[in-house]
Amino acid sequence: MLPELESAAREQFSAVLTHEVDPVALDLDADMAGQYALTSLNKVLFLTELCESTKVDLAHFTEDDLAGMRTLRDVTEALARHASPMGT
């Protein structure tokens, strides 16, 4: 996984949460909805912003792909398959 991608995911995820959580303190393997109370709307906002900031087209992902993104690790691994190295 690209370190820049993980960092961006942590920052974007922290920004959409209803309670303040330091991005560094986020557990990559925690269920985003269960542990962090991520709503469906906030998941859409999070993934949209993350894809925009990492220049990964959200169109790469099917509805099933998105539903399978339950943890930050799931998200970063999925995006890493489509991300270009930063600066290219």
Secondary structure as the mmCIF struct_conf table of DSSP 4:
data_model
#
loop_
_struct_conf.conf_type_id
_struct_conf.id
_struct_conf.beg_label_comp_id
_struct_conf.beg_label_asym_id
_struct_conf.beg_label_seq_id
_struct_conf.end_label_comp_id
_struct_conf.end_label_asym_id
_struct_conf.end_label_seq_id
HELX_RH_AL_P HELX_RH_AL_P1 PRO A 3 VAL A 16
BEND BEND1 THR A 18 HIS A 19
HELX_RH_3T_P HELX_RH_3T_P1 PRO A 23 ALA A 25
TURN_TY1_P TURN_TY1_P1 LEU A 28 ASP A 29
BEND BEND2 ALA A 30 ALA A 30
STRN STRN1 ASP A 31 ASP A 31
HELX_RH_AL_P HELX_RH_AL_P2 MET A 32 TYR A 36
HELX_RH_AL_P HELX_RH_AL_P3 SER A 40 THR A 54
TURN_TY1_P TURN_TY1_P2 LYS A 55 LYS A 55
HELX_RH_3T_P HELX_RH_3T_P2 LEU A 58 HIS A 60
HELX_RH_AL_P HELX_RH_AL_P4 GLU A 63 ALA A 67
TURN_TY1_P TURN_TY1_P3 GLY A 68 GLY A 68
STRN STRN2 THR A 71 THR A 71
HELX_RH_AL_P HELX_RH_AL_P5 LEU A 72 ALA A 80
TURN_TY1_P TURN_TY1_P4 ARG A 81 HIS A 82
HELX_LH_PP_P HELX_LH_PP_P1 ALA A 83 PRO A 85
TURN_TY1_P TURN_TY1_P5 MET A 86 GLY A 87
#
